[in-house]
Amino acid sequence: MSPVAHYSGWYQREGQLIYRGFHPRESITPSQLSAFLEQLERLTADDSKTCYILVQVTHPTMSHELSECYQRALSSLTTVIAQEAPHLTVRLIGHHPDDERILTTDLDAFTQHASSVYVDEQYVWHKTLVPVQASSEPYVWQHNGYVMITGGLGKIGLSWAQYLIEHTQLEVVLTGRKPGSQVVTLLSDLPQALTSQLENRQALSALLDSSRVHYASVDVADGPALMSKVDELNDQLGPLRGVIHCAAYTALEGLKPVFSSPTSMIAQHYQAKVDGTLALASLCDKHQPDFCLLMSSISTQLGGFNLGVYAYANQFMNDFAFTRSHQSTRWMSISWDGWDLQNDPTLSPDIKALAINHQDCDNAFSWVFDHLSLSHCVASTHDIYPRLSEWVTHAVANRDDTTKALSRETIERKVTEIFCHLLGVDHIDPNRNFFDMGGESIVFSTLVAEIRSQLSMTLPLHAFMNEPTLSHTIDLLAASSSVSRDRGAVVNTLTSLFEELLDSTDVTGSSHFFECGGDSLVFTQLAKRVKQTLDFNVSLSEFIDAPTIDHLADLICGRHHESESEQYDDLGLRADLWPVSAPAETDERVFLVTGATGLLGINLVAQLLHRHDVAHVVALVRAKDNAHAIQRMLAQLERFAPDTDTTKLRVVCGNVAEPKLGLEPSCYEQLSQEITDVLHNAAHVNHILDYATLKASNTLSMLSVLELAAQCRQKHIHFVSTLACVSELNRHNHYVESLPTRAIQPAKHLNGYARSKWATEVLLEQAVARGFSVNVVRPSSLVGHSLHGTFNADNDHIWLYVKGCLQLGCYPVIDNEINITPVDFMSQLIVTICLTNQNKVYNLPTPYVAQMNDLFSHLATRGYQIEGVSLAEWRQQATRNADHNNALYPILSYYLSDTSDDDVIAPDYGNVVVDNTHALLQAEGLNFPQPEQFIQHLIEYLELVNFFGDHHVQS
């Protein structure tokens, strides 16, 4: 890295520009920012270049100094520059002042997916927008004093004033730089020549008759004058209760391209947003009002032509509010969408559709005061993720990512060499964790860069973090390698294979494999034949997304479509679906339980019936009529929960996949008035079917639950999800204990069932933001009752596997952990969560993990003829002998495929966030049972019902 002659702070390296002229603990003045932009334009005028701005700042999760707000605000400039100057790429990289390693690493590797990042010793951090959760802290207004609104005569300031007059008893003082003859003047007493120029006529007309709206002449950027003015206002109007900072420089001459922004224009933006904010900070330190709201702009997130400096000044406020998070005054910066408060005829219909208008203000402003615990939020009138994708992330990712046509052997050789070189070893265990071998953020970034350089391929970061091993890396890159093929020839080969294996001549490119007679074992045969004839490893999870010849041909030919994201486009709540009110607190809890006749459902009903604080339980059962529904429910209770008192039980006939849960109108109306809680446990559990097939029953049924919960009075919603649906990792590589959003797609390894649960949680995340009461529980695998072992093993993946191995006479000796919990304890835990109702997400893995090998050893000690063999030998035996009569048959594809996605690390107690669960277990004095306490009871029950088959036991 060598200095650039005549340009202080600038360096160059291999065609890249690096700027280090912004120093720690120093603010960036308008003249310094102007000089930087001028130099950047000159240095990049001749050709396309990438510029990295390196700033020394504290960790993004820690409070930072005032001076860092100037440097962090540069992130908004990088977004706008990418939009205004396509030939130029600007990236902002923050790092610790003592970390000089960054100067010798590949900077491009850090900014693959974001234009502004922070790099520490382990991770590369970047900001991600997530929907705000519903507030549980509504704001309580004071009855005396006043609120000061800077820029108060502007459009937004007047709308705020109208809101405060209508919702509070406080006085309102509008400040501005227009002259005034007194300390404070009633708005109605201002000269007509002044008020006639105000643009927000609707708000103005509502305020002119009020005796609580005043005007005070003061420049918010003039700290001493502002302090003096507030002292005078306090003498006349009482204490200062809050500040709303609306002052801004929005004149047309102040909105220019980044490289056409003179120092004088930058200074005017500073005056309103930067200097004004700092003056308000001193004011709040002295008078300690309840809140200080900063009116920022969505341009800080989306950019926009001619908005570079404006976005920078607003981003300064966003970061500054974070520095005040521990003050007695609650600071919040809101990045608002565009405004249309005077029905501007010059705005296009598209812009008007996105703009905030008078009808939006009341709800929007109330929302702000209900969320004052936040330091920053973005107020977007429409789903912001498509807008970010179109305006921001597309620009970040818009580079030449052409994938070379490489064989798996070539990829394996090159990636192995890269791993060994970076980790400084001669040989490497392909299944060992990259980070456990010394990989950290710098090395990881270099790994990404080397793969990009040597293979012209991009490593899928999320999938890699799920299992950061050499073996998994090879699988990921091999799967994405677009080997050039004649698609027509591929389709012909696949058609022949489909016709042969499905015994049909009516197969077309869009024929659904499973609807045409395909099943798990036939898929296994298909995968083997595709490998033999086309040298391609078929992944079940990718195939079941669209199990057709056309889709499989696209996978083989490297044609990746956006169909996966498109199938989630409808995961949104209706605009009118809102809770009617806060849930009523009552001792008379009445539960509606869906999926009530399954193993977990029956035990949930039994647990609820045993609780004295539950008045009634309504079980929704799918049947042809009520009589059959009752009969089915009682039979299942007798089987799985005998001796249950059914006095408080009512059974209704319904179907969650139908509108209004398939209930009769009169029954629906009655339930909407009576029930207080909905425990939604119903699901079509199938690990082969794709998401589209399971969507109606497993995902869209939640919309019917939400509609019911919003009828008459709000009900608590408790959703039984699955631990398998979690795919988002935190910075410690642990699966999170929070609801997902559409912004992060489900991991590719998730099957259709897990995706359907993920999609339901996406709907619930939106419901929580609207104020619905929601608890989500994510159990792991369930087994029978801990004491008497009763359960239906014929539908259980784990026990079908065990039985199938017993039928084969052998099992594979591999490290295979099983996370199992007795259904009686899990139902007790879930009911406890429902009744405590803390509106949280609970990951529920057991801390006591069992080993499959130990289970087989236990069976051997009980006299079963079974031996441990290598995985390769077991696969040969299973392929040869696992016919329709073997319990393995419906699940065999999971174990025979060389590219099985089961290699992905499954969520278990060791890599899952369980903070909410741990706190609840401690508070309630509950403990997960250990396997040795219940395994024997399970096996004894399965022997009692002859699940394993007597002929496998030695005499």
N, C-alpha and C positions, 0 to 999 in steps of 0.2 A: 504494500500500500504506500503510494508516494504522494506527496503534497502537490496540489495544483498551483502552478506558478501564478502569483499576483491575486490569489483568491484565498484569503485567510479562512481557516476552518474547513477547507475543501480538500478531499483526497480522491485518488482514483486507483482502481484495481481491476485489471482484466476487463476494461471497457465499462466498468461500473463507477458511478460517482458516490462518494460517501461524505456526508456533512456532519461535522462534530463541533460546530461553532456555537451551539446553544449550551451554555455552561450551567452546571447544577447550582441551585440556590440563587440564581439570578433570573429576574423577570425578562420577558421579551418585549421590548418597546416597539411602538409602531414603526420607527425608523429602522430598527433591526429586522423586523419582519419584512418590511419593504425591500431592504437591501438583500436579504436572503432570496426573495422571489425574483428580484432583478438578476442576481447572479445565477440562479437556477435556470432562468430563461436563456441567458447568454450561453451557458455551458452546454445546453442541450439543443441549441438552435439548428445545428447542422444535421443531426441524425437522431435516430431513436436511441434512447438511453434509459437506464434504470438508476434511480438515485435513492440511497438509503440515508435517512436521517437518524443518527444514533444519539440518544439522549440518556443521561444517567439519572434514573428516577428510582423511587422506592417501589416495593412490590405492589401490584395493583390491588391486592386485598387489604393493604394496610393504609392507614391514614397518611396523607402526604402534606408537604409544606405548600404554602401559597405559591411559591415560585414554580412548582411543578405543574400547576394548573395551566400556565402558559405553554409548557412543552407538551403536555397531554392533549391540549386543544389542537395541536397540529394534525391530529388524526382526521379531523374533518376536512382539513386542507387536502390531504392525500386523496380523499374520495372525490372532491371536486376537480382536482387536477386531472385525475384519470378520465373524468367525463369531458373536460374542456380540451385536453391535450392528449389525444390517443397515442401519439408517438412517444409519450413520456410516462414512465411508471415511477411513482414515488411511494416509498415504504417508510414507515416510522417504526423503529425498533428501540424499545426501552430496555435497559439492563442496569444491574447493580453497579454503583460507582467503582467497586473494587474488582469487577469481573472484566478483565482485558482480553479474555480468550475470544470474545466475540469478534475481535479485529482479525483473527486468523481463520475464521470459519466461513462456510458458504452461506451468505446472508439470504440468498434466494430460498434456501430450504426452510427458513423460519417463516416466510410469508407466502407459503403455497396457498393458504386458504383465508388469509386476512391481510389487509394492507397495513394494519397497526397491531403490533404484538409486543409482549414483554417476555424476555427470556431470563429464566433463572437457572440454577444448577441442574434442575430435573425436568422442567417443562417449558413449553412455549404457550403463553397465555394470550388469549384474545377475547374481547367482549362479545357476548351473545345476548340478544334480546329475548326475554322470556315473558309470557303473559303474567300480569300482576294477579296475585291471589286475592280473593275476597277479603275485605277488611272486617276485623272484629272490634275496631276502636273508632266508633263514630265520634266526630268532633262535637264538643260541647261549647257553645258560644257564651261569652261573657255578656253581661247586661249593661255595662257602661264603658265609656271610652270610645276610641275611634280606630278605624283602619285607614292607613295611608296608601294611596295608589299612585305610583310614579308614572309619568306619561299618561296621567289620568284623563286628559281630554281626547286621547286617541280612541280608535274604535274599540279596542279590547278593554281599555281602561273603563270606558263608559259601560260596557256590558258587565264588567265586574261590579261596578257601582250599583247597577240595577239589581244584580243578584244579591248583594249585601243588604240593600234596602228592603228587599222582599223577604229575606230569610233571617235577618237579625234586627236587633234594636240599637245597634251601634251607629255612631256618626261615621261619615265617610268623607275623607279629605282627598281631593284630586290635586296632584301637584303637576307643575309644568313650568316651562321657561317663559311663557307669556306673562307680561307684567301685570301686577295687581297692586292696588293702592292700600290695602289693609293686610294685617297679618293673615286673616282668613276671610273669605267672602262667600256668601251663599251662591251656589251655582245659578240660581234664578236671578241674582243681582248682577251677573256679568253682562257687559254690553252686548246688545244684539249683534253688533258687527263682529263680535268674537264668536258667539254661539252659532251664528248662521253659517260659519265656516266648518263646523264640526260635521263629520261624515256619518256618524252612527246616529241617524235621526230617530230610529225607533227607541233606542235606549235613552237618548236625550229627552224625548217627549215624556218618558216615564219618570224622569228625574227632576224636571224643572219645577214640579209642584211640591217636591219634598223639601222639608226644612232641615233634613239631616245630611244633605249633600253640599260640600263646601269646596272652594278652590283656594289653593295657596301657591304663590309664585316662588319657586325655588328650583335651582338646578341640582339634580340628585348627585351629579358628579362633583359638586362643590361641597366637600365634606364639612368644613366649618360652618358654612351658611346653612346647610341641611341640619346640623346639630342645633344651631341657634333657633331655627324655625320650629323644630319639634319641641324644644323647650317652651316656646311661646304657645304652640298648639296644646300642649299638655295643660297649661294654665287655664285655657279657655274650654277645652273639650274633655279633659280627663286623660287617663293613661292611654298610651299607644298600645293597642292590642295586636296589631298585625300590620305587615307590609306586603304589598303586591307590586312587584317591580315590572312594569310594562314599558318603561322607556326604551326606545329603540331608534336607530337611524335607518329608516326605510325609504328615504327619497330615492327616486330613480337614478339620480347621479351617484348614489352610494352603492349601487348594485352593478358591478362591472366584473369582467373576467379577472381571474386571479392575477395574470401577468399584466393587467392594465390598471392595477390598483395603486394609486399614488399614496405617499405617506400621509397626506392630508386626509384622504378618504378613510384610510385605516384608523387614523386618530379619532375620527368622528364615531366610528363603530366602537372603538375603545371607550370613548367618553360615556356612551350610553350603557354599555354592557359591562365593561371591565371596571372603569373608574367608578361608575355608579354602584356596582355591586360591592366594591371595597368600601365605599362611603357608607353603604347600608350595614356592612359588617361592624364598623365602628359604632354606628348608631344602635345596633342591636346589642352590642356589648354593654352599652350604657343603660339603655331603657328596657332591655330584655322583653320584647313583645312575645306573644305566644308563637307566632309563625312569621316566616319571611318566604314568600313565593316568588320565584324567578321565572319570568315568561321567556322560555327558550323556544327553539324552532326545530321542527323535524328535519330541517336541512342538515343538522348535525349528524343524522343517521343516513339520510338519502342523498345528501349533496344537492346539486342543482346548478345549472349554468348561471353564471354571474353571482353566485351566492357564496363564493369561497371565503372571503373575509367576514361576511355576515355570519356564516356557519362557524368560523373560528371563534368569533367573539361570543357566540351563544354556547359553544362547547366549553369555553372558559367557565361560564356560569355553571354548567353541568358538573364539571370537576370541582369547582369551588364549593358547591353545596355539599359534596361528599366530605370536604375538610371540616365542615361545621356540624357533622353528625352527632357530636357529643356535647353540643351547646344546649343551654336551657331553651333558647329559641329554636323551634323546629324549622329547618331550612329544607326547601324542596324546589328542584328545578324541573319544569315540565316542558318537554320538547313538543310543542303543539304542531298539529297539522296546519295547513293554510286556512285563512279566514275569509269569509264573505259576509260581512256584517252590514253592508250597505247595498246588497243586491247589485253588485257591479255588473253592468251590461257588457263590459269589455271581456269578462272572463268566459272561456269556452265552456260548453256543457260538461266536458270531461273534468275540467278543473273545479267547476261548481259542484260536481258530484262528490269530489274529495274534500271540499272545503267545509269548515265548521261554520254553521249559520246560527241565527238567533234561536231556532228551535233546539239546537244542540247544547246551548250554553248552560241551561239550568242543571241538566244531568251531569254535564262535564265538570262544572264547578263544584257540585255536591260531591262528585267522586273524588276530586282532589282533596277536599277536607276530610273525607273518610280514610285517606291513605297518607296522612302526614308523616307516618313512620318511614316513608321512603325518602331518599335524598334525591332521586332522579327517576323520572318515568317518561315514556313516550306516548303521546296521545294521538293515535292514528285512527282516522274515521273508517278505514277499511283494513283488511288483513295486511299487516305490514310485511309479511314474509315474501309474498310474490313481488312486492315493490322493491324489497331489498335484493331479491334475486335478479330483477330486471335492471336496476340502477346501480347496484353496488357489487354484489358477489360475482355477477356475470363478468364485470370488468376485471375483477381480481383473478378470476379463473380463465380469462380469455387469452390463452396463449397456446402455442403449438404443443399439443399433447399427443401427437400422432404416435400410436403404439406400433412398435416393430413386430414383424411376424417371426416370433422366436419359438423354437421347440421347447418342451418342458426340460429336456436334458440341458439345453443351453442356459435356460433360466436357472436351473439348479446349480450348475457349475459356477456361473458368474455371481449369483447371490451368495453362495457359500464362500467364495473368495472375498467378497465385500465384507461379510460378517467377520471372517477370520482376521482380515486386515484391520478393521476398525477396533476389534476387541483385543488385538495383539496376541492371537493364539494360532496354533498350527492345525488343531482339530477342534471340532465343536459338536456338542450334543444337539442334534436338530430339534429336540423337544424341550430344551432348557430356556428359561425366560431370559430375554435379551437384557432386561434391566438388572436382573440378578447377576449377570456376568460382567457388569461394569458399564453398561449402556446408560447414559443420562442424556439430558436435553441436547447438549452440543453434539454428542456422538450420534444420537438419534437423528438430528437434523442432517448430519453428514451422511448418514445411511440413506435417508430419503434422497439427498442430492446425488449420491453415487449411483443409486438405482436409476434415477432420472438420466444421469449422464451416460452411464454405460449401457443401459438397456432401453433408453428412451421410453420409460414406463413410469407411471405414477403409482406409488404404494398407497392403497386405500387405508388411510390412517385409523379410522374408527375400527375397521375390521382387524387391523394389525394390533391395536391396543387390547382387543378382546383376547388375543392370544399372541403375545409378542415373542414368537419363536422363529427359528430359521425354517422349520418345516412348514409352518403356517404361511410364512412370507412367500415361500416357493409356490404353495397352493394358490394363494391370492393372485400372484403375478401370472402364473400359468393359466388361470381361469380367465384373466383379462387379456391375454395375448391374442391378437386378432390375426390368426394364421389365415392367409389368403386361400379361399376355397371357391370352387364353382358351386354356388348355392343351388342351382338346378340339380346338379348331381347329388348334392347332400339330401335334398328333398326326395329325390327318387329312391335313394338308399333307405332313408327313414320310412318312406311309405311302404316299401317292401318289408321292412322289419315290423312295422305296426300291423300290417295285414297278416303276417305270419304268426306273430305272438298273440294277436287278438282274434285270430281265426275269422277274419272278415275281409271282404273285398269292397266294402262301402266306405273305406276310410278316406277322408279328405284332409287338406291342410289344417282345417279348423276343428276337426273332430276331437272331442274331449277324451283323453286316454282312459280315464277312470269311468266315464259314462259309457264307454264302449266295451267294458268288461275287464279293463286293466285293474290290477290290484298291486299290493306291495311286492309280492314275489315276481309277478310279471314285469314290474318295473325293474327289479333286480336283474332279470334276464335281459331286458332292454338295455340297461346300462352296460352290461358285459358285452353285448353284441355291438353297441355303438363304439365302445373302446376298441374292439377287435377290428371293426370295419372302417371307422373314421378316426381312430386314435384320439378320442375325446372322452374326458371323464365327466359324466353327467351328475350334477348335484341335484339331489331330490328337492331341496328347498327352493332352488331356482326353477326346476321343472314344474313343480306344482303351482307356481304362480300363474302359469298358463300351460297346462299339460297338452300341448298340441304339437303337430309336426312343424307348423310354421314357427312357433316359438322356439322349439328345440333347434331348428335349422338356424335361426338367428343367433342363438347362443353359440353354436358351433362355428358359425361364420364371423363371429365377433361383432354382430350388429346389436348393440345395446340400445334399447328404446327407453323412453321415459314413462312407460306404462305403469311401472311400480308406483311412482309418485302420483300419477294421474288417478289411480284407483282410490287414493285418499282425498281427492279434491272435495268430496261431498261431506267431509267430516266437520260439519259446522252446525251450530244450533240455529233454529229459526229466529228471526229478529224479534218475534213477539214472545219467545219462550223465556219467561222470567219468573222467579218465585213471587208469590203473592204477598208474602210478609215473612218476617222472621219466624222460625219454628216455635210453636207454643211450648213452654216448659210445663210438663204435666207428669204426674205420677201414674197416669193411666196410659201406659205404652201399649199400642196395638200394632203388631207387626204383620205385614204381608210378606210371605216368603215365596220366592219363585224357585223352580228347580227343587221342589220340596221332597220328591220321592227318590232322589239319588242317594248315594251313600252319605255324602256330606250334608245334603239337604235334610234328610231324615234326622240326622244327629243334631243339626241346627234347630229344627222344630222341637225336638225333645228337650234340648237345653233351654230354649225359650219357655216351654211349658213348665219347666221346673222352677223358673225364676219367679219369685213373689212380686217383683216390680214390673212384670209383664201381665197386663190384664187379659189380653186375648192374642191368639195367633191365627192368622188366616193363611192357609196353605193353597197356593195356586198349582193345580195339577192338570197336566194335559191328558184329556180323555174325551170320549164321545159325548158324555153328559155328566151331570153332577153325581148321579148314583155310582157310575163307574169310577169317577174321580175319588169319591169317598172310599169305595171298596179298595182301590189301589193304594190309597194313602194308609189305610188301616193295616193292610197286608204288609206293607213295607215297615211300618212301625213295629208290628209283631215280629218281623224278621230281624231288624237291626236295633231296635230300641224297645224290647218287651217291657211290660209293666209301666209304660208311660201313661200318666193320667191325661186323658184327652178332654177333660171337662172344658178347658178354655180354648179348644181347637175348633176351627171352622174350615171346611174344605170347599173350594170353588173350582169350577172347570174353566180353563183358559189355555192360551197359547201365546207365549211371549213374542213369537215371530209375526203375530198378526197385530193390526191396529188395536189400540186400547187393550193390549194384552189378551185379546181374544175373549174378553169378558162380556157378558150380557149387559146392555145399557143400564138397567136398573141396578145390577150388582156393581158396575163401575161407579155409578153415582154414589151408592151407599159407601163403598170403600173410600172414595175420595173425601168423604166427610168424616169417616171413622178412624182410619188408620193414621198413625203418627210416624211410622217407619216402614221403609221398603228395603228388605234384605234380598238383593238381586243375585241369586246364585245359579239361575238357569243358564245352561250353555250346551251346545252340541260339541261334545268332546271327541275330536277325531284328528289324529296327527298326520293324516295323509291328505285330506281334502284341502283345497286352496282357500285363500281368504275370501274370494268372491263367493264361493259356495257357502261359507259359514257366516257371511256378513249379516244376513237378515236375522238369524237367531241370536248370534253372539254379540253383534255390535249395534245394529239399528234398533234392537229391542230396548236399548238404554234410552232411546228417544221417547219411547212409550212410557218408560218408568219416570223420566223427567216430566213428561206431560201430566202424569198422574200426581207426581209430587207437587206440581204447581197448581193443582185444582183445590178450591175451597180454602185450604190452609197448607202451608208448606210442610213437607215431610222430610225427615232425615233419610238420606239414601246411603245404603251400605252395599258396596259392590265387592263380590268375590272374584278377584282377578287371578292371576297366576304369576309366580316368580319367574316363569320362563319368558314372560313378555318384556322384561326389563332389558334394555340394550344400551342405555346411556350410562357412561362412566364419569365419575368425578376425577379430580386431579390425583387421587390416590389409586386410580384404577379399580375403584369399587362401584358396583351397581348402585344407582341412586335410590333414595327413598322419597321420591317426589313424582308428581304426575308429568307425563310427557306432553310435548306440543308437536304440531305439524312441522315445526322448523327442523326437527331432527328425525329423519326417517328411521323406521325400525331396522335393526341389523339384518343383513341378508340371510343369516343362518336361521332366522325365526321361521317356523313352519306356519301354515295357514291359521291354525288354532291360536298360536301365540300372537300372531299379527291381529287377529280379531279382538283379542283382549287388549292389546296395545291401542288399537283404534278406539275401543270403548273408553279407555282412560283418557285419550285425547278429547273426546266429547265431555268427559267429566271435568277435565281441566278448565274448559270453557264454562261449564256450569258453575264451578267454584268461583270463577271470576265474576259471575253474575249474582252471586250471593246464595246459591244453593248450599245446603248442608250435606257434606259428602265425606264418607270414610271409605277408604279402599284397602282391602286386605289381599296380600299376595302369598297364598300358601305354596309350599313345595309339594312333593308327592305324598299322598295319603295312603295309609293302610288301615286294616281293621281295628276294632276296639282293642284297647291295650290289655283288657282282662279276659274277654271271651273271644276276641279275634275275628268276629263276624264282619265280613265284607265280601264284595263281589269281585273275586280275583280274575274272573273270565274277561273282564274289560280293563284290566290293569296291565300297563306296559311292562313294568318290572317283573311281575309274577308270571306273565306269559313267557317272558324271556327265561325265567328260572325253570318253568315247567318244560319249555321247549328243549332246554339244555339237558334236563333229566331224561327226556324222551330220546335225545341223541346219545346220551351216555357220557357226554363230555362238556366241558365249559372252557372258555379261553382264559388263560392266566394273564390277566392284564390289571393295571391299576384302574379300578372302576368304582368310584365312590357313589353311594346312594344316600339321598337326603329324604328320609321317610319319617312321618309323624303319625301316630295313631289318631284316628278320626275323632275319638271322643275328646282328646285333649284339644285338637284344633278347633272343634266346634265350641268348646268351652271358651277358648281364647277369642274366637271371632265374636261370640255373643257378648263377652266382656267388653270388647272394643265397641260394639254397637251401643251398649248401654252407657258406657262412659262418654261416648260421642264427642271426641276431641277434634273432629274434622281433619284427620291426618291420613297419611299413607303409611301402611305397615308392611314391611317385608318380613315374612314369617318362616325363614329357614330354621331348622333345628341346629343347635350348636354341636349336636352329637351325630357325626357322620359315620355311617357303617360302610364296610367294604364288601363288595359283591363276592370276592374270593372267600371271605370269612363265612358268608351265608352258605356257600356251596360246601365249605368244610364242615359246617354244622350239620347240613343235610347228610353228608357222608357218614358222620358219627352216628346218625340215626338209622343207618343201614341202607341208604340209597346208593346204588351202583353208579358212580359218576367219577370221572377223573379229569384233572386239569391238563390241558394241552396248549400248544402255541396257538396264537391267533390265526396264523396261516392254516394250520391243520384244522382248527375248528371251522374256519370258513369253508374248507373243502368238504368237511363232513356235513355242514349245514346245507351247502349247495346241492350235495348229492342226495341227502336223506330228508330234508325238511319239506315234506309234501303238505297237501291240504289238511292232513290229520295231525300235523305237528303244530303245537301252540305258537311256534316262532313264525309261522307262515305269514300272518298279516303284518308283522313288524320286521321281517327279515332284511328289508332293504336298508334299514338303519345300520345294520351290522356287517353287510357284505361289501358295501361300496368302499373302494379305496379312497375316495374323495368325500367321505361322509362329513357333513357339517357338524357332526357331533364332536369333532375335534375342537370346536369352539369351547372355551371355558364356560361351563354352566354356572349360573348363580348358586352359590352356597354360602354358608355362614361366614366363611373366611374371606369372601370378596364382595360382600353385600353390606350396604349401610343399614344398620338395624337400630339406630338411635331411638326412634319412636317406639319400636317394639321393646327394646331393653328397658326404657323408662316405664312403660306400662306393666311389664312383667314384675319389675321391682315394686311398683306401687301396689299391685294386686297380689303379690306374694305367689306368683305362678312360676313353675319351672317345667321346661320340656322334659318328657321322659326319655331315658336312655335306651338304646336298642336292646341291650341285654335284659331290660325289664319287660319287653313285650314281644320280641321276635319268637320266642318259644310258644307263646300263646297263639300267634298267627299261624305257625306251622302246624300246631295241634289242631286248630280249626280246619285248616286246609286238608289235613289228613282225614279229619272227621267227615268232611263232605267229599272225600275221595278226589280232590282236585289234582293231585299228582299221579294217581293211578297206582293201584296196589302192586302191579306186576313189576314195578321198579324197585321194590323193597326186597332185600335178601331174606331168605327163609331162615 
